[in-house]
Amino acid sequence: MPFPHLTALPAALLAASLVTLAPGGAHAATTAKAVKPAATRDAPALPGYQADLSQTTVSGLSSGGFMAAQFAVAYSATVAGAGIIAGGPYFCSGQPGRFPYIPYLTNALTTCMNPGSAQVAPPVASELLRAANDFARARLIDDTANLKRQRVYLFSGTKDQTVTRPVVEQVGKFYQLAGTPAAQIRFVDTVGAGHAIITDNNQDKACDVTASPFINDCDFVQARDILQHLYPDLQQSSTTLRGKLIAFNQRSFIQNAYSSMNNTGYAYIPKACDSESCRVHVVFHGCLQTTQAIGDRFYTSTGYNQVADANKIIVLYPQAEPSPVYPYNPKGCWDFWGYTSLNPIDPDFYRKSGTQMEAVKGMLDRLGSARNSHR
């Protein structure tokens, strides 16, 4: 291992430090006017749509970007491409360190975010790929040979000091070392954006800021940019949506009481998908982008639905939620350091069997099942 071991922080300090995992301070969620979500605890079951899961892709911002990278590697036999906005490589928080002395949370807050500011080195792609290969041999994740076929979109805003470029670029190196052709990897790193997903909506935050709801106007629709790279055959986006946004019972897919996932998830279903087999794109929100923090903003106004509507793509929006006690996840981040694992010495967040990973895969399997089935 090329890095010295990071001494684990005291437990109380670790808990307090989670408040910094998303930008904007402890009260950042209150800076955006929350929109009451349409869903209730009694949302209906997610129906089957006979979706073509062989063309499944994922994307996400920040903790959602880490989750997208994590899901794409663990389920590489299913996932055909990934879009990672201000996120890092698979198993980022697992390095540096050696079992049983891996300070996952410390790494997540330093190595995987702004290593320069924390005065540590960024993650090392070769070490993380080595770990992935070991996990694949142990059948904890899919064969890493599948990564060669994936298409990958990476984004790092030049004003982003939350997850910085040295972290994001390791995702590209990870894929290059895995044998993914350079033509399949696109890295956008010249936009003066803060820590946010990007739109062309002048009602969103200014491009260079980092503030709730972390949706910034930089004069282009990043959802389109991502999907265009992952699906090169895209048609123009719809100006009027003809499909439907559904709320569904997400709880039925969750096997662990400590998941920090909401009872309700969302999906956009283009009209064509009611009768035709469609592709699926999974979008993971970032920290402080839960329905509790920003209402429906993430799954209605980031641009994915307009692209999907014209291109027979179902968009799945799984939902994490804030958890103030246990598991301690006050900002509703996706798990890329192990907070959902009962055994902190041997966490499973990065495996196919990880609570959140398994739940999202279950949602995909449901979308791929017989039309209108519910199991």
N, C-alpha and C positions, 0 to 999 in steps of 0.2 A: 504494500500500500504506500503510495507516494506522499501521503499526508500524515502528520502526527495526529494522535488520538485527541479528539476534543473532549475535554472534561465535561461530564454531564452537569447541568445546572441543578441547584437545589429544587426540590419539588414545588415549593411555594413560588419560586421565581419562574419556574417553567409554566405554571398555571397562569401567572400574571402575564407572562410574555406572549401568551396566545392572543391577548388583546391587540398585539401589534401585527398579527399575521396578515390582516388586510389593511390597506392604507386608510388614512383619514382620521385616525384616533378612535377612541372608544365610542364616540357618539356620532360617527360619520353617517350611520344609517338614518339619523333624524334629519339630515340636511335635504333629503328628497321627500316630497309629499307622497305618502304611500297611497296606492290605489287598492281598494278592497278587492281581493281576488274573488272570482266568480264561484270557485269550488267550495264544497263543504266536506265534512268528514264522511258524508254518505255518497261520495262520488261513485258513479257506476263503474263496473269492471271494464278494463281495457279490452276492446274486441279484437279478434283476428282480422287481418286484411290480406292474407296470402302474399305478404311482402317478399320481395326478392332479397333475402339477407346476404347473398353473396356479394352485393354491392353496398354493404353497410359502411358508413363513414362516421367519424366523430369530430367534434371540435369543442373548444372551451376557452375561457379566460381565467388567468391566474390559477387559483386552486382547481378551477374547471379545466384549465389547460394542462395542469399536472394530471388530473383525472383522465383527460382524453388521451394523453401519452401513455398512461398506465393501462387503460382499458385496451388501447390499440395494440400494445405489446402482449399483454396477458391473453387476449382473445384475438391474436393475429390471424388465426384461421378463419375468423368471421369478418374482421375489419379490413377494408380495402384502402383506407386512407384516413389521415388525421390532420386537423387544423389546430395549431397550438398558438394561442395569443398570450404572450407574457407568461409562459409556463416552462417547465424544465423537463429533463429526460426521465425515463422510467426509473423507478427506485432511487430517485435523487436523494431522498432523505436517508437512504441506507449507506451513504458513503460521505465522509470517511468513517472508518471503524470496522471492527471485526466482531462477529458474534462471539460472546454475548455482550460485547461492549460497544454497541452501536447507539449513539445518542440521537435517535431519530428526530425528535422535536428540535433539538439544538441545530441539527443539520438543516431541517426545514426552514428555520428562521434565519439562517446565516448562509451556508453553502448554496442553498436553493433559492435565495431571494436577492440580496445585494451583498455578495461576498466581499467586494471591495470595501464597502462601508464597515462590514464586520471584521475586516482584516483577516479573512481566511481565503483560501483558494476556491475557485468555482468547482463544480462537480467535474469528474473525469469520465468521459464517455466510455473509454476502453474498460475501466473498472466496472461500470454499470452494465455494459454488454456482457462482460464476463459473468456477472451475477445473474443476468437474464438467461444466459446459456446454461448455467448451473440449475436454475429453477426449471427450465424447460426439460433438462435431462431427468429431473426429479418429478416431472409431469405436474408441476404446480401451475405452469402456464403453457400456452401452445408453443409449438416449434418455432424458434426464432428465424428459421429459414423463410418463413412466411413474410417476414419484413421486407424482403427484396421486391415484393410486388406492390407494396403500399406506396401511395402518393402522399407527400407531406408538405404542409404549408406552415411556415413559421412567421411570427410577427413580434418585433420588439420596437416600441416607440422610443425615439431619441430622448424624450423627456421623462421616461419611465424610470423612477428610482426605487420602485417597489420590487419588481423582478427585472433584473438588468440583463443587458445583451449577453455578457459572458455565460449566463445560465442558459438562455434560450439557444445560443449557438451550439451548445453541447448536444441538443436534440438532433441537430443536423449531423453532427459528427457521429453520434450513436448510430444513426441510420446508415451513414456512409460506411462505417465499420461493419455494419450488418450486411452490407452488399447491395443496398438500395441505390440504383443508378442516380447520378447527379441530376439528370433531367427530370426526375420525379420529385425532387426536393426544391421548394421555392422559399426563399428567406427574404421577407420585406423588412428592412431596417433603416429606412431613410425618412420615415414620416415623423414629424415633430409632435408625437402623441404622448400623453401621459399614460397612466395605468388604466386602460379602458378598452372596451370593444368599440369599433369605429362605425360611424354612420355618415350619411349625407343629409342630416336633418338639423337645420339651424336652431331648433328648439332644444337640442341636446347641449351638453356641456362643451365649452371651448376645447379645441383639439389638445392643447398642451397641459390641461389641468389633470389632477388626480383627485377626484371627489365623487361622492355618491350622486347618481346611481352607477357611475363608471361606464357610462355610454356617452361617447364624445363625437362631436361633429368635426370630421377631418376631410369633408368633401368627397368621400367615397364610401360605398357600402361594403364593409369588410365581409359580411356574410356572403355577398356575391363573389368577392375576391377569393374567398376560401373555397366555395363550392365550384367555382369555375376551374380551379386547379384540381380539385378532387374528381370532378366530373367534366372533362374537357368538352363534352357534347352539349352543354347547356344552351337552352333557348333564352330569349330575353325574359326578364322578370315581369310578373303580372302587375298591372297598375290597380286592378280591382280584384280583390280576393273572392274566389268562388267556392273555396273549400270551407272547412269548419274547424274551429279550435275546440278541442274536447278536454274536459277534466276527467281524470280516471282515478280509481282506487289504487294508489301506489303501495299502500300498506300490505296488500295481498302478496307482493313480491318480496317482502322483507322478512328475513328469517331470524333477525337478532333484535332484541329489545333496545340495544345500544347503537342503533344505526345512525342516529341524527338525521334521519330522512323524514320528509313530510308525509302525512297520510295521503296527500293528493299530488299527482303528477299531471302533466299537460302534453298534448300532442296536436300538431296541425295536420289535418288530413285533406289533401287536395281532392276536389270533386272526382277527378279521374280515378282515384284510388278506391272509390266505392265499388268499381267494377273491373279495374285493371290491377295487375301486379305492379307495385311501385318499389322504389328503393327506399332506404331509411337513413336519415342523418340524425345522430344524437348530439344534442348541444348541452354542455355542462356550464351552468352559470358560475360566476366567481363568488368569493366571499362578499357578504353584504349585498348580494343581489337576489336574495330569497324573496318570496312573496311577503314575508313579514317586514322586510326592509323597503322594498320598492314596488310592492303590488305586482301588477301584470306587465310592468315595463319590459322585462327581459324577454318574455316569450311572445310579446305582441309588437315590439317596436325596434327590434335589432336587424330586421331585414330578411331573416331566413324564410319567413312564410311567403313573401312575395316571390322569391326565387323558386321555392319548392312548389308553389301553386302552378307554375307554368312548366314544371319539369318532372312531374310525377314522383315527387320525393316526400315521403312522410317525415315530419320533423318531430322527434321525441325530446321533450324537455323534462328529464327527471329532476326532482327537487330535494335538495338538502334543506335542513332547517336549523336555526340556532338551538343550542342545547347548553343551558347555563350551569348545569350541575355535573351529571355524568351520563354520557361522555361529555367532557368539557370542550364545547365547540361554540363559543358565544357569537361568532360572526357567520355561522352557517356555511363554513368552508367544506369542500369535499375532502375526504381523508386521503392524504398522501404521506402521512407520518405515523399513523397507527392508533388514532384516538378511538376507533371502533373495536379494537382488539382487546379481548379480556386478558391476554398475556402480553404485557408490554415488552418482555424480553424476546418473545418470538411472535411478533405481530403478523397478521395475514392480509393486510390492506392491499398488497401488491399482487396477490394471488387470484386466480380465477374464483377461489372459494371465499374471497373477502366479502364481507357483508354487503357493501355498496356495489361492488363489481358484480356479484352474483344476482343482485336485485335488478340491475340494469340489463344484464343478459337475459333475465327472465322476461323483462318487458319486450325486448327484441324478439325473443322466441314467440311470445304471444302475438306480436304484429305479423310474424311469419306464419302463424297457424291458419287453419281453414277460416274462410271469411265468416265473420260474425260469431265465431266460437269464443268462449270465455274461459277456456282452460287448456 
